[in-house]
Amino acid sequence: MLDNYDFSESRPNPYVKRERKAVTMNLDQVAIDYFKNMAAETGIPYQNLINLYLVQCAREDRKLVFS
């Protein structure tokens, strides 16, 4: 082990912004089927598609319409 290390050429961790937390959710079957079908079309896992959609909603500050 060295006494000193040179970090002058280092860069910030690019994955810090993408911190994720595992959660358990109860979803309607129709929602699961929708994202699983989209996953089959795109090749992206359905859990990732759900996350991408929720992140997009949050960034666009979308409000849920109750009907």
N, C-alpha and C positions, 0 to 999 in steps of 0.2 A: 504494500500500500504506500502510495506517495504521500509526502507531507503536504504538498500543494497540488492543486489541479487547475488547469487553464480552461476556463469556460468562455473565453472571449469570442470564440467562433460558434458558440451554441446558439440555438434558436428556440423560441417558445414551443411548447407542445401543441401541435395543431388539433389535437383531439379533446382538449380541455373544454372547449365550447360545446361539445356534443355529449356532455354527461347525460347518462340515462339512468332511470330508476325503474326497476321491475315493479309492476302493479298487477293486481288481479281485478278483472272487470267482468260483470255480467252483461253480455251483449245479446240483443235479439238475433235469432237465427237468420232473419232476412239480411241483417247487416253483415254477419259473418259470411253468408253465401255471396253477397255482393262483392266483398273484398277478395274472397277466394276465387271468384270468377275473374276478377280483374288481375289477380296474381297469375292465374293460368295464361291470360293474354299477354301480360308484360314480362313474366319471368321473375318478378320481384315478390318476395315472401309477403303474404297477406298482412302479417303483423307490421312489417315495414310500411306497407301502404297505408294502414290505419294511422300509424305514427306520422307519416308524411302529410296526410290529410289534416290531422289535428294540429300539427305545427303550422300548416298553411292557414288554417282558421284562426289560430292565435296571432300570427303575424299580420293578418288582414283585419283583425279585431272584429271578426264576424260575430253576430249575435244570433242566438237560437230563436226561431219563431215558433211559438207554441200555438198549435191549432187544434 
